[in-house]
């Protein structure tokens, strides 16, 4: 990130040489992010991350349609659900066993004049089980009904092709660190021509859509990460590598009796870089600890593994026991040796814990 800034750390809102240099780096990053997302650079509003982008989307949409509810499925990220509850009554959207949002449930809400929402949320793909949502169909139904739609694409960008220009959603939130960029950088993508009241006010930064001095180093890193995935075959290459590594993790896990896949059973129906497992006969938290001692970091939807000490609402909505779930994911820094380390450690950890319960 320092290399991207090339020694320029001035205020990008100033007209002196150093300020202009930083402004140039920020606008270059905006073009890189826009190219990855398939939108115009001026649609990209840089934020401090996906959470801020989500809150800004909810705030702007509800201010444009005060007094109306928000439609949201329980499988959405906690930032989406909590921001929505803070601003308006929330209408629950049904999901199936794979965690996929039912488009007919969206249509039912849209067609009810007494429940017509100010905003409909539909994540591009689920952050815990990887299920890819029918986002195109839901966006189309919302646009036909004249209702704003926000897409949380944080888990999907940099993992699967994302063409926001073709999608036509009103608002889309993105996070840099999900695909190798720095933490503390994100973006809200706003449809061309949409009037938007900003969440943060007090300055004219980001074309008066997000006040506050831009985090130039993080934005430069965001652009650099996006730029690595722009070009013929680059994203497909990364996705193929991730899918191959996840297949290795899943193959090793399935050698253990009582392990099942949670989410869409077909690889094409879920993100390439993560998989959620149900592990029978042992709670997930000791498995997380056991693997950590073996040098392998995984996550769980159990209450003990959650920052809020509450079990995963995503898995609960799917009818899955969160206390026996294990989430595995790979990233840009994951090596085949890391996959082998999991394969060597998983079966002994589970077997040892099951023996203690016997």
Buried (B, 14 or more C-beta within 10 A) or exposed (E): BEEBBEEBEBBBEEEEEBBEBBBEBBBBBBBBBBBBBBBEBEBBBBBBBBBBBBBBBBBBBBBBBEEBBBBBBBBBBBBBBBBBEEBBEBBEBBBEEBBBBBBEBBBBBBEEEEBBBBBBBBBBBBBBBBBBBBBBBBBBBBBEBEBBBBBBBBBBBBBBEBEBBEBBBBBBBBBBBBBBBBEBBBBBBBBEEEEBEBBBEEEEBBEEBBBBEBBBBBBBBBBBBBBBBBEEEEBEEBBEBBBEBBBBBBEBBEEBEEBBBBBBEEBEBBBBBBBBBBBEBBBBBBBBBBBEEBEBEBBBBBBBBBEEEEBBBBBBBBEBBBBBBBBBBBBBEBEEEBBEBBBEBBBEBBEEBBEEEE
